[in-house]
Amino acid sequence: MLTLRPGVGVALPDAAGLLRFGMSPAEVHGLLTAGGEVRRSRPCMRLALAQYAELRHAHDAWLSGLLFEPDWNLSAVVGGVVLTVGGGGPGAPEGLARIDIRADDPPAGPEPGVVAWDDIDLFGYPADEIASVLPDPADVPGTAPTDVMVEPLGLRLWRGGPSESADWRGVTLLGPGSGGWRTCCPGALVCAREGDALVGIVR
């Protein structure tokens, strides 16, 4: 079981350690390597910060996991889910600031592992039931009624598939280090209102 600790990080299963916000790429790599296979690759559908004409577009790409950060292109299968990590963007690139947990990536297997927040398995109950107990959930602008953000927790839940899907299939947890992105818009989770992560990737 992975346990989300908003503002702190993610506790890995089997007492494998705490993936703590602010850790360096080397520290994250060492922790994830001890718990399983770590992959490093540059997906062809990602761009580096310099390739975005406007910071707001790069910010939205960062929130969506589409921004390529050379030191942070790490992913690992841990506890039946796939973890992907990201740095803090402008002003805080060296510290871990974003953790994506995906349940629907084939290497993780057909059944997702347990990802818990406040003793609730986020992938184990219908999305609507979970959304009803989150503090101040809001729809993510520009994603149709498929994603939910919880600004007080730095939490974003997404279905990763058709909007009629009954379960969450992914979660993004943002740490205090993500404040480096706030120079382009008021809130860390709402830049999509004026951003477009695909600018420069799909024209």
Secondary structure as the mmCIF struct_conf table of DSSP 4:
data_model
#
loop_
_struct_conf.conf_type_id
_struct_conf.id
_struct_conf.beg_label_comp_id
_struct_conf.beg_label_asym_id
_struct_conf.beg_label_seq_id
_struct_conf.end_label_comp_id
_struct_conf.end_label_asym_id
_struct_conf.end_label_seq_id
STRN STRN1 LEU A 2 ARG A 5
TURN_TY1_P TURN_TY1_P1 PRO A 6 VAL A 8
STRN STRN2 GLY A 9 ALA A 11
HELX_LH_PP_P HELX_LH_PP_P1 LEU A 12 LEU A 12
HELX_RH_3T_P HELX_RH_3T_P1 PRO A 13 ALA A 15
STRN STRN3 LEU A 18 ARG A 20
TURN_TY1_P TURN_TY1_P2 PHE A 21 GLY A 22
HELX_RH_AL_P HELX_RH_AL_P1 PRO A 25 GLY A 35
BEND BEND1 GLY A 36 GLY A 36
STRN STRN4 VAL A 38 ARG A 40
TURN_TY1_P TURN_TY1_P3 CYS A 44 MET A 45
STRN STRN5 LEU A 47 LEU A 47
HELX_RH_3T_P HELX_RH_3T_P2 LEU A 49 GLN A 51
BEND BEND2 ALA A 53 GLU A 54
HELX_RH_AL_P HELX_RH_AL_P2 LEU A 55 LEU A 63
TURN_TY1_P TURN_TY1_P4 SER A 64 GLY A 65
STRN STRN6 LEU A 67 LEU A 67
HELX_RH_3T_P HELX_RH_3T_P3 PRO A 70 TRP A 72
STRN STRN7 LEU A 74 VAL A 78
TURN_TY1_P TURN_TY1_P5 GLY A 79 GLY A 80
STRN STRN8 VAL A 81 GLY A 87
TURN_TY1_P TURN_TY1_P6 PRO A 90 GLY A 91
TURN_TY1_P TURN_TY1_P7 PRO A 93 GLU A 94
BEND BEND3 GLY A 95 GLY A 95
STRN STRN9 LEU A 96 ARG A 102
BEND BEND4 ALA A 103 ALA A 103
HELX_RH_3T_P HELX_RH_3T_P4 PRO A 106 ALA A 108
BEND BEND5 PRO A 110 GLU A 111
STRN STRN10 VAL A 115 TRP A 117
TURN_TY1_P TURN_TY1_P8 ASP A 118 ASP A 119
STRN STRN11 ILE A 120 ASP A 121
TURN_TY1_P TURN_TY1_P9 LEU A 122 GLY A 124
BEND BEND6 TYR A 125 TYR A 125
STRN STRN12 PRO A 126 PRO A 126
HELX_RH_AL_P HELX_RH_AL_P3 ALA A 127 ALA A 131
TURN_TY1_P TURN_TY1_P10 SER A 132 VAL A 133
BEND BEND7 LEU A 134 ASP A 136
STRN STRN13 ALA A 138 ASP A 139
HELX_LH_PP_P HELX_LH_PP_P2 VAL A 140 VAL A 140
TURN_TY1_P TURN_TY1_P11 PRO A 141 GLY A 142
BEND BEND8 THR A 143 THR A 143
HELX_RH_3T_P HELX_RH_3T_P5 ALA A 144 THR A 146
STRN STRN14 ASP A 147 VAL A 150
HELX_RH_3T_P HELX_RH_3T_P6 GLU A 151 LEU A 153
TURN_TY1_P TURN_TY1_P12 GLY A 154 GLY A 154
STRN STRN15 LEU A 155 TRP A 158
BEND BEND9 GLY A 160 GLY A 161
TURN_TY1_P TURN_TY1_P13 SER A 163 GLU A 164
BEND BEND10 ALA A 166 ALA A 166
STRN STRN16 ASP A 167 ASP A 167
STRN STRN17 GLY A 170 LEU A 174
HELX_RH_3T_P HELX_RH_3T_P7 PRO A 176 THR A 183
BEND BEND11 CYS A 184 PRO A 186
TURN_TY1_P TURN_TY1_P14 ALA A 188 LEU A 189
HELX_RH_3T_P HELX_RH_3T_P8 CYS A 191 ARG A 193
TURN_TY1_P TURN_TY1_P15 GLU A 194 GLU A 194
TURN_TY1_P TURN_TY1_P16 ALA A 197 ILE A 201
#
